[in-house]
Amino acid sequence: MLYSGQMAFEIRFEWDPDENVWVSHVPSLNGLSTFGATYAEAVAMTREAVLGYLEAAADAGIEAILPDSI
C-alpha cells in the first residue's frame, strides 16, 4: 500500500527476470506502472508516479478516482 496524505493505494509489485527490475502496477490509477532496479527504488518511483499522476489530473481538470480515505 502507498499512502498519499490520507489516501491508500493498492500497489502490486512483481520481479521481471528478463529486465532484472521490480515492476509496480497501481490498478486504481488506470494501471499506472513504473519500475526500479531494486524494490526500494521501485517503491520510490511508484510514489513519485502516483503524485505526478494526481497532480497532472488536477491540472487538467480530470477527476481521478481515488481510494477511500484511511
C-alpha angles and dihedrals in degrees: 000000000000118000118208110180102310096337126098121204125197110234126190118205126195134174115240105208093187093058097026093230139115111246123203130200127193104198096190092058099059091281093302107194138187138153146218137197089238132030090248091051091049090052091050093046090048092051090051092047093050092049090047091049092051093046093048091048091051092047091051093047091244116146108228118211102243129197120248115282116258 
